[in-house]
Amino acid sequence: MKVGGSDALNLPFSDGTFDAITMGYGLRNVVDKRKALEEMLRVLKQGSKVSILDFNKTTQPITAAIQEWMINNIVVPVASGYGLAEDYKYLSKSINEFSTGKELEELALELGFSTSRHYEISGGLMGNLVASR
């Protein structure tokens, strides 16, 4: 995944450059989420935060079923109407292979973030990881 033309796994910025980092629907799509988070940590200033919004891999079976149904019966068919079905068919598989909020919190702490909290939003369909350096 490219960030402003740069590789998210090898950011071309000096250590401690940024006051904040945001990522939307991207961490699920990088080849190595551990390395991407390490790079974010590296380029954040001390005391700064990262906020990562993505689809949530819920641990609630009913929410997971609703999410999969919505993707397969609403999102992909609507995307098909715009000729974009192939761009959205991967979503269910991608979400199922993604980390849970708890796993993301633990990974961020393991990598050196001082705090890490995952918030489920939209009834658990989306999630937002907020971590501090």
ROSE-4610 file (N, C-alpha, C; in Angstrom, 1 decimal, always signed):
// ROSE-4610
residu = [M/M/M/K/K/K/V/V/V/G/G/G/G/G/G/S/S/S/D/D/D/A/A/A/L/L/L/N/N/N/L/L/L/P/P/P/F/F/F/S/S/S/D/D/D/G/G/G/T/T/T/F/F/F/D/D/D/A/A/A/I/I/I/T/T/T/M/M/M/G/G/G/Y/Y/Y/G/G/G/L/L/L/R/R/R/N/N/N/V/V/V/V/V/V/D/D/D/K/K/K/R/R/R/K/K/K/A/A/A/L/L/L/E/E/E/E/E/E/M/M/M/L/L/L/R/R/R/V/V/V/L/L/L/K/K/K/Q/Q/Q/G/G/G/S/S/S/K/K/K/V/V/V/S/S/S/I/I/I/L/L/L/D/D/D/F/F/F/N/N/N/K/K/K/T/T/T/T/T/T/Q/Q/Q/P/P/P/I/I/I/T/T/T/A/A/A/A/A/A/I/I/I/Q/Q/Q/E/E/E/W/W/W/M/M/M/I/I/I/N/N/N/N/N/N/I/I/I/V/V/V/V/V/V/P/P/P/V/V/V/A/A/A/S/S/S/G/G/G/Y/Y/Y/G/G/G/L/L/L/A/A/A/E/E/E/D/D/D/Y/Y/Y/K/K/K/Y/Y/Y/L/L/L/S/S/S/K/K/K/S/S/S/I/I/I/N/N/N/E/E/E/F/F/F/S/S/S/T/T/T/G/G/G/K/K/K/E/E/E/L/L/L/E/E/E/E/E/E/L/L/L/A/A/A/L/L/L/E/E/E/L/L/L/G/G/G/F/F/F/S/S/S/T/T/T/S/S/S/R/R/R/H/H/H/Y/Y/Y/E/E/E/I/I/I/S/S/S/G/G/G/G/G/G/L/L/L/M/M/M/G/G/G/N/N/N/L/L/L/V/V/V/A/A/A/S/S/S/R/R/R]
num = [1/1/1/2/2/2/3/3/3/4/4/4/5/5/5/6/6/6/7/7/7/8/8/8/9/9/9/10/10/10/11/11/11/12/12/12/13/13/13/14/14/14/15/15/15/16/16/16/17/17/17/18/18/18/19/19/19/20/20/20/21/21/21/22/22/22/23/23/23/24/24/24/25/25/25/26/26/26/27/27/27/28/28/28/29/29/29/30/30/30/31/31/31/32/32/32/33/33/33/34/34/34/35/35/35/36/36/36/37/37/37/38/38/38/39/39/39/40/40/40/41/41/41/42/42/42/43/43/43/44/44/44/45/45/45/46/46/46/47/47/47/48/48/48/49/49/49/50/50/50/51/51/51/52/52/52/53/53/53/54/54/54/55/55/55/56/56/56/57/57/57/58/58/58/59/59/59/60/60/60/61/61/61/62/62/62/63/63/63/64/64/64/65/65/65/66/66/66/67/67/67/68/68/68/69/69/69/70/70/70/71/71/71/72/72/72/73/73/73/74/74/74/75/75/75/76/76/76/77/77/77/78/78/78/79/79/79/80/80/80/81/81/81/82/82/82/83/83/83/84/84/84/85/85/85/86/86/86/87/87/87/88/88/88/89/89/89/90/90/90/91/91/91/92/92/92/93/93/93/94/94/94/95/95/95/96/96/96/97/97/97/98/98/98/99/99/99/100/100/100/101/101/101/102/102/102/103/103/103/104/104/104/105/105/105/106/106/106/107/107/107/108/108/108/109/109/109/110/110/110/111/111/111/112/112/112/113/113/113/114/114/114/115/115/115/116/116/116/117/117/117/118/118/118/119/119/119/120/120/120/121/121/121/122/122/122/123/123/123/124/124/124/125/125/125/126/126/126/127/127/127/128/128/128/129/129/129/130/130/130/131/131/131/132/132/132/133/133/133]
x = [+0.8/+0.0/+0.9/+0.5/+1.3/+0.7/+1.5/+1.1/+1.7/+0.8/+1.4/+2.5/+2.4/+3.4/+4.5/+4.4/+5.4/+4.9/+5.8/+5.5/+5.2/+4.0/+3.5/+4.4/+5.2/+6.1/+7.5/+7.8/+9.1/+8.9/+8.3/+8.0/+9.3/+9.3/+10.5/+10.5/+10.2/+10.2/+11.1/+11.6/+12.5/+11.7/+12.4/+11.8/+11.2/+10.0/+9.4/+9.0/+8.5/+8.1/+6.7/+5.7/+4.3/+3.7/+2.7/+1.9/+0.7/+0.3/-0.8/-0.7/-1.2/-1.4/-2.8/-3.4/-4.7/-4.6/-5.3/-5.4/-6.8/-7.4/-8.8/-8.8/-9.3/-9.5/-8.2/-7.1/-5.8/-5.0/-5.1/-4.2/-4.6/-5.8/-6.3/-5.7/-5.2/-4.8/-3.2/-2.5/-1.0/-0.6/+0.6/+1.1/+1.6/+2.0/+2.6/+2.1/+1.0/+0.4/+1.4/+2.2/+3.1/+4.2/+4.7/+5.7/+5.1/+3.9/+3.2/+3.0/+2.6/+2.4/+3.8/+4.8/+6.2/+6.6/+6.3/+6.7/+5.9/+4.6/+3.8/+4.4/+4.7/+5.3/+6.6/+7.4/+8.7/+8.6/+7.6/+7.5/+6.6/+6.0/+5.2/+6.1/+5.8/+6.4/+6.0/+6.8/+6.5/+5.1/+4.2/+2.9/+1.9/+2.2/+1.3/+0.5/-0.6/-1.5/-1.6/-2.0/-2.4/-3.9/-4.7/-6.1/-6.3/-6.7/-6.8/-8.3/-9.0/-10.4/-10.4/-11.2/-11.3/-12.6/-12.9/-14.0/-13.6/-14.5/-14.2/-14.4/-13.4/-13.6/-14.2/-15.5/-16.2/-16.1/-16.3/-16.3/-17.8/-18.7/-20.1/-20.7/-21.2/-21.6/-22.8/-23.7/-24.8/-24.3/-23.4/-22.9/-22.1/-21.3/-20.5/-21.4/-22.5/-23.5/-24.1/-24.5/-25.1/-24.1/-22.8/-21.8/-21.6/-21.5/-21.2/-22.4/-23.6/-24.9/-24.9/-24.6/-24.6/-23.6/-22.4/-21.3/-21.8/-22.3/-22.6/-23.9/-24.9/-26.2/-26.5/-25.6/-25.8/-24.5/-23.4/-22.2/-21.7/-21.6/-21.1/-22.1/-23.4/-24.3/-24.4/-24.3/-24.3/-23.0/-21.9/-20.6/-20.7/-21.4/-21.5/-22.2/-23.1/-23.8/-22.9/-21.8/-20.8/-19.6/-19.7/-18.6/-17.4/-17.7/-16.6/-16.8/-17.5/-17.7/-16.4/-15.5/-14.2/-13.4/-13.6/-13.0/-13.5/-14.7/-15.4/-15.6/-15.4/-15.7/-14.8/-13.6/-12.6/-13.0/-13.9/-14.1/-14.4/-15.3/-15.7/-14.5/-13.7/-12.5/-11.5/-11.3/-10.3/-10.7/-12.0/-12.4/-12.2/-12.6/-12.4/-11.0/-10.1/-8.6/-8.0/-8.7/-8.1/-8.1/-7.4/-7.3/-8.5/-8.8/-9.9/-9.4/-10.3/-9.9/-8.9/-9.2/-8.3/-6.9/-6.8/-5.5/-4.8/-5.5/-4.8/-4.3/-5.1/-4.7/-3.4/-3.4/-2.2/-1.0/-1.2/-0.1/+0.6/-0.3/+0.2/+1.0/+0.6/+1.3/+2.6/+2.6/+3.8/+4.8/+4.4/+5.4/+5.9/+5.3/+5.9/+5.0/+3.8/+2.8/+2.5/+2.4/+2.2/+0.7/-0.2/-1.6/-2.2/-3.2/-3.9/-5.3/-6.3/-7.7/-8.4/-9.2/-10.0/-11.4/-12.0/-13.4/-14.3/-15.3/-16.2/-17.3/-17.5/-18.5/-19.5/-20.5/-21.5/-22.1/-22.4/-22.9/-21.9/-20.6/-19.6/-19.1/-19.7/-19.4/-18.0/-17.7/-16.5/-15.7/-14.4/-13.6/-12.5/-12.2/-11.1/-10.1/-8.9/-7.8/-7.1/-7.0/-6.3/-5.2/-4.0/-2.8/-1.9/-1.3/-0.4/+1.0/+1.9/+3.4/+3.9]
y = [-1.2/+0.0/+1.2/+2.2/+3.4/+4.5/+5.3/+6.5/+7.7/+8.5/+9.7/+9.3/+8.2/+7.8/+7.0/+6.8/+6.0/+4.7/+3.8/+2.5/+2.5/+2.1/+2.1/+1.3/+0.4/-0.5/+0.1/+1.2/+1.8/+3.3/+4.0/+5.4/+6.3/+7.2/+8.0/+9.3/+9.1/+10.3/+10.0/+11.0/+10.9/+10.4/+9.9/+9.5/+10.7/+10.5/+11.5/+12.7/+12.5/+13.6/+14.1/+13.2/+13.6/+13.7/+14.6/+14.8/+13.8/+13.3/+12.3/+11.6/+10.4/+9.6/+9.0/+9.1/+8.4/+7.5/+6.4/+5.5/+5.0/+5.0/+4.6/+3.4/+2.3/+1.1/+0.6/+0.7/+0.4/-0.7/-0.7/-1.7/-3.1/-3.4/-4.7/-5.1/-4.1/-4.3/-4.3/-4.0/-4.1/-5.5/-5.8/-7.1/-7.5/-6.6/-6.9/-5.8/-6.0/-5.0/-4.7/-5.7/-5.4/-4.4/-4.5/-3.6/-2.2/-2.2/-0.9/-0.2/-0.9/-0.2/+0.2/-0.6/-0.2/+1.1/+1.2/+2.4/+3.6/+3.4/+4.5/+5.0/+4.0/+4.3/+5.1/+4.7/+5.3/+6.8/+7.1/+8.5/+9.4/+8.8/+9.6/+10.3/+11.5/+12.2/+11.6/+11.7/+11.2/+11.8/+11.0/+11.5/+11.6/+11.4/+11.5/+10.3/+10.4/+9.2/+8.8/+7.5/+7.0/+6.6/+6.8/+6.4/+5.6/+4.4/+3.5/+3.0/+3.4/+3.0/+1.9/+0.9/-0.2/-1.0/-1.9/-2.9/-3.6/-4.0/-4.7/-6.2/-6.9/-8.4/-8.6/-8.7/-8.8/-10.3/-10.4/-11.7/-12.1/-11.3/-11.5/-12.2/-13.4/-14.2/-13.5/-12.8/-12.2/-11.0/-10.2/-9.0/-9.5/-10.5/-11.1/-11.5/-12.2/-12.6/-11.4/-10.4/-9.2/-8.5/-8.4/-7.8/-8.5/-9.8/-10.6/-10.5/-10.5/-10.4/-9.1/-8.0/-6.6/-6.5/-7.1/-7.0/-7.7/-9.0/-9.8/-9.4/-8.8/-8.5/-7.1/-6.2/-4.8/-4.2/-4.3/-3.6/-4.1/-5.4/-5.9/-5.7/-6.0/-5.7/-4.2/-3.3/-1.9/-1.6/-2.1/-1.9/-2.4/-3.6/-4.2/-3.2/-2.5/-1.5/-0.4/-0.2/+0.8/+0.1/-1.2/-1.9/-2.2/-2.2/-2.3/-3.6/-4.6/-5.8/-6.4/-6.5/-7.2/-6.4/-5.1/-4.3/-4.5/-5.1/-5.3/-6.7/-7.7/-9.1/-9.6/-9.1/-9.6/-9.2/-8.3/-7.7/-8.7/-9.7/-10.7/-11.5/-12.0/-12.8/-11.9/-10.7/-9.8/-9.5/-9.3/-9.0/-10.3/-11.4/-12.7/-13.0/-12.6/-12.9/-11.8/-10.7/-9.6/-9.9/-9.1/-9.3/-8.7/-9.3/-8.7/-7.4/-6.6/-5.4/-5.7/-6.8/-7.1/-7.5/-8.2/-8.6/-7.4/-6.4/-5.1/-4.3/-4.3/-3.6/-4.2/-5.5/-6.3/-6.1/-6.1/-5.9/-4.5/-3.5/-2.1/-2.0/-2.6/-2.5/-3.3/-4.5/-5.3/-4.5/-3.7/-3.0/-1.7/-1.3/-0.2/+1.0/+0.9/+2.0/+2.0/+3.2/+3.3/+2.9/+3.3/+2.9/+2.4/+1.6/+1.1/+0.7/+1.3/+1.0/+0.9/-0.2/-0.4/-0.2/+0.7/+1.0/+0.4/-0.3/-0.8/+0.3/+0.5/+1.6/+1.0/+1.7/+1.2/-0.2/-0.3/-1.6/-2.8/-2.4/-3.5/-3.8/-3.1/-3.4/-2.7/-1.6/-0.9/-0.9/-0.6/-0.5/+0.6/+1.2/+2.2/+2.0/+1.7/+1.5/+2.9/+3.3/+4.5/+4.1/+4.5/+4.1/+5.3/+5.4/+6.6/+6.1/+7.0/+6.7/+7.1]
z = [+0.0/+0.0/+0.0/-0.8/-0.9/-0.1/+0.6/+1.4/+0.7/+0.1/-0.6/-1.6/-2.2/-3.2/-2.5/-1.2/-0.4/+0.0/+0.3/+0.8/+2.3/+2.7/+4.1/+5.0/+4.4/+5.1/+5.2/+4.6/+4.6/+4.3/+5.3/+5.2/+5.0/+4.1/+3.8/+4.7/+6.0/+6.9/+8.1/+8.7/+9.8/+11.0/+12.0/+13.2/+13.9/+14.5/+15.3/+14.5/+13.3/+12.4/+12.6/+12.9/+12.9/+14.3/+14.4/+15.6/+15.6/+14.5/+14.4/+13.1/+13.1/+11.8/+11.8/+10.6/+10.4/+9.2/+9.3/+8.2/+8.1/+6.9/+6.7/+5.8/+6.2/+5.4/+4.7/+5.4/+4.8/+5.5/+6.8/+7.6/+7.2/+6.9/+6.5/+5.1/+4.4/+3.0/+2.9/+3.9/+3.8/+3.9/+3.3/+3.3/+4.8/+5.5/+6.9/+7.8/+8.5/+9.4/+10.6/+11.0/+12.1/+11.6/+10.4/+9.9/+9.7/+9.2/+9.0/+10.3/+11.3/+12.7/+13.2/+13.0/+13.5/+12.8/+11.5/+10.8/+11.3/+11.6/+12.1/+13.5/+14.3/+15.6/+15.5/+14.6/+14.3/+13.9/+13.1/+12.6/+13.4/+14.5/+15.4/+16.4/+16.8/+17.9/+19.2/+20.2/+21.5/+22.0/+22.5/+23.0/+21.9/+20.7/+19.6/+19.4/+18.6/+18.4/+16.9/+16.8/+15.5/+15.7/+14.6/+14.6/+13.3/+13.4/+12.2/+12.2/+11.2/+10.9/+9.9/+10.2/+9.2/+9.5/+8.6/+8.9/+10.2/+11.0/+12.2/+12.1/+12.6/+12.7/+14.0/+14.1/+15.3/+15.9/+17.2/+17.8/+18.1/+17.7/+17.8/+16.6/+16.7/+15.5/+14.7/+15.5/+14.8/+14.0/+14.6/+13.9/+12.7/+12.8/+11.7/+10.6/+10.9/+9.9/+9.2/+9.9/+9.3/+8.4/+8.9/+8.1/+6.7/+6.8/+5.6/+4.7/+5.2/+4.4/+3.7/+4.4/+3.8/+2.7/+2.9/+1.9/+0.6/+0.8/-0.3/-1.0/-0.3/-0.8/-1.1/-0.6/-0.8/-1.4/-0.8/-1.2/-2.6/-2.7/-4.0/-5.1/-4.9/-6.0/-6.4/-5.5/-5.8/-6.6/-6.1/-6.8/-8.2/-8.4/-9.7/-10.7/-10.2/-11.0/-11.5/-10.9/-11.4/-12.0/-12.3/-12.9/-11.9/-10.6/-9.6/-8.8/-9.2/-8.4/-8.0/-8.9/-8.6/-7.5/-7.4/-6.4/-5.0/-4.9/-3.6/-3.2/-4.1/-3.8/-2.7/-2.5/-1.6/-0.1/+0.1/+1.4/+2.5/+2.2/+3.3/+3.7/+2.7/+3.0/+3.7/+3.3/+3.9/+5.4/+5.7/+7.0/+7.9/+7.3/+8.1/+8.4/+7.6/+7.8/+8.7/+9.0/+9.7/+11.2/+11.9/+13.4/+14.1/+15.2/+16.1/+16.7/+17.3/+18.0/+19.1/+19.9/+21.0/+20.5/+19.4/+18.8/+18.3/+17.7/+17.3/+18.5/+19.5/+20.8/+21.3/+21.4/+21.9/+21.0/+19.7/+18.8/+18.9/+19.0/+19.2/+20.5/+21.5/+22.8/+22.7/+22.1/+21.9/+21.1/+20.1/+19.3/+20.0/+21.1/+21.8/+22.0/+21.5/+21.8/+23.3/+23.9/+25.3/+25.7/+24.9/+25.1/+23.8/+23.9/+22.7/+23.0/+22.3/+22.5/+21.2/+21.1/+19.9/+20.2/+19.4/+19.6/+18.5/+18.8/+17.9/+17.6/+16.3/+16.0/+14.9/+14.7/+13.7/+14.1/+15.4/+15.8/+15.7/+15.7/+15.6/+14.2/+13.2/+11.8/+11.4/+12.1/+11.9/+13.2/+13.1/+14.3/+14.1/+15.2/+15.2/+16.3/+15.8/+16.8/+17.0/+18.3/+18.7/+19.6/+19.2/+20.0/+20.2/+21.3/+21.6/+21.7/+21.2/+21.3/+22.6]
